[in-house]
Amino acid sequence: MIRKQGRGTKPAGLTNVVLSLNILQSRVAQWKEEERERVANLPDPTVPPGHVVMDTKEKEETLNVLVRSRVKLLEQLQNLPLRNDTLRLHNTRNELESKLAEIEDAVKIFSRPRVFIKQD
């Protein structure tokens, strides 16, 4: 004999399906969140191994220090006499020019959009 259900009542099997669906939806949401966290924690593929990206603020500060050093060296070079009569004057000029070349190379490096620092 088949029992008729009253109005407004749910069949017993439907309640189990609704519960299973709710559990499944919560698991899917949990899996999506775990996948987002996993992707966020992946290392940046553009960064070479053993390096980190330098902070923009730190990079700008270093660049400012280099520019000030370059200005000082240029002033020192301009204050030297034009004639290189003595060995000391010749060596001083060469030393200042080599330091200036190093600073120019460093300015080129720190002027890039991303600067990588090697980790210890």
C-alpha positions as CSV (number, residue, x, y, z in Angstrom):
1,M,0.0,0.0,0.0
2,I,1.3,3.4,-1.0
3,R,1.0,6.2,1.6
4,K,0.2,9.6,0.3
5,Q,2.2,12.3,1.8
6,G,0.5,15.4,3.1
7,R,0.8,18.7,1.6
8,G,4.1,20.6,2.4
9,T,6.1,17.6,3.5
10,K,9.2,16.5,1.6
11,P,9.9,13.0,0.7
12,A,12.7,11.5,2.9
13,G,15.0,10.9,-0.1
14,L,14.8,14.5,-1.1
15,T,16.1,15.7,2.2
16,N,19.2,13.5,1.9
17,V,19.8,14.8,-1.6
18,V,19.5,18.4,-0.4
19,L,22.0,17.7,2.4
20,S,24.4,16.0,0.0
21,L,24.2,19.0,-2.4
22,N,24.9,21.4,0.4
23,I,27.9,19.3,1.5
24,L,29.1,19.1,-2.1
25,Q,28.8,22.9,-2.6
26,S,30.8,23.6,0.6
27,R,33.5,21.2,-0.5
28,V,33.8,22.8,-3.9
29,A,34.1,26.2,-2.3
30,Q,36.8,24.8,0.0
31,W,38.7,23.3,-2.9
32,K,38.6,26.6,-4.8
33,E,39.9,28.5,-1.8
34,E,42.7,25.9,-1.3
35,E,43.6,26.3,-5.0
36,R,43.7,30.1,-4.8
37,E,46.1,29.8,-1.8
38,R,48.3,27.3,-3.6
39,V,48.6,29.5,-6.6
40,A,49.3,32.6,-4.4
41,N,52.1,30.7,-2.7
42,L,53.8,29.5,-5.9
43,P,57.1,31.2,-6.5
44,D,57.2,33.8,-9.3
45,P,58.5,32.0,-12.5
46,T,60.2,35.2,-13.7
47,V,62.5,35.4,-10.7
48,P,65.8,33.4,-11.1
49,P,66.4,30.7,-8.5
50,G,68.1,32.0,-5.4
51,H,67.0,35.6,-6.0
52,V,64.3,37.9,-4.7
53,V,62.8,41.0,-6.2
54,M,64.1,44.2,-4.6
55,D,61.4,46.4,-3.0
56,T,60.6,49.5,-5.1
57,K,61.2,51.9,-2.3
58,E,64.6,50.4,-1.5
59,K,65.5,50.5,-5.2
60,E,64.6,54.2,-5.5
61,E,66.6,55.0,-2.3
62,T,69.6,53.2,-3.8
63,L,69.2,55.0,-7.1
64,N,69.1,58.3,-5.3
65,V,72.3,57.5,-3.4
66,L,74.0,56.5,-6.7
67,V,73.0,59.7,-8.4
68,R,74.3,61.8,-5.6
69,S,77.6,59.9,-5.6
70,R,77.8,60.5,-9.4
71,V,77.3,64.2,-8.9
72,K,80.1,64.4,-6.3
73,L,82.5,62.4,-8.5
74,L,81.8,64.7,-11.5
75,E,82.4,67.7,-9.3
76,Q,85.8,66.3,-8.2
77,L,86.7,65.5,-11.8
78,Q,85.8,69.0,-12.9
79,N,87.9,70.5,-10.1
80,L,91.1,68.7,-11.2
81,P,93.5,70.6,-13.4
82,L,93.4,70.0,-17.1
83,R,97.0,69.0,-17.3
84,N,98.1,65.6,-16.1
85,D,101.7,66.6,-15.3
86,T,102.2,64.5,-12.2
87,L,101.7,60.8,-11.6
88,R,99.5,61.5,-8.6
89,L,97.2,63.6,-10.6
90,H,97.1,61.0,-13.4
91,N,96.3,58.2,-10.9
92,T,93.6,60.4,-9.2
93,R,91.9,61.1,-12.5
94,N,92.0,57.4,-13.5
95,E,90.6,56.4,-10.1
96,L,87.7,58.9,-10.3
97,E,86.9,57.8,-13.8
98,S,86.8,54.1,-12.9
99,K,84.5,54.9,-9.9
100,L,82.3,56.9,-12.2
101,A,82.1,54.0,-14.6
102,E,81.1,51.7,-11.8
103,I,78.4,54.1,-10.6
104,E,77.1,54.4,-14.2
105,D,76.7,50.6,-14.4
106,A,75.0,50.5,-11.1
107,V,72.6,53.3,-12.2
108,K,71.7,51.3,-15.3
109,I,71.0,48.2,-13.1
110,F,68.8,50.0,-10.6
111,S,66.9,51.9,-13.3
112,R,65.3,48.7,-14.5
113,P,61.7,48.0,-13.6
114,R,62.6,45.0,-11.5
115,V,65.9,44.4,-9.7
116,F,66.8,41.0,-8.4
117,I,68.9,40.5,-5.3
118,K,70.8,37.2,-4.7
119,Q,69.8,35.5,-1.4
120,D,72.5,34.2,0.9
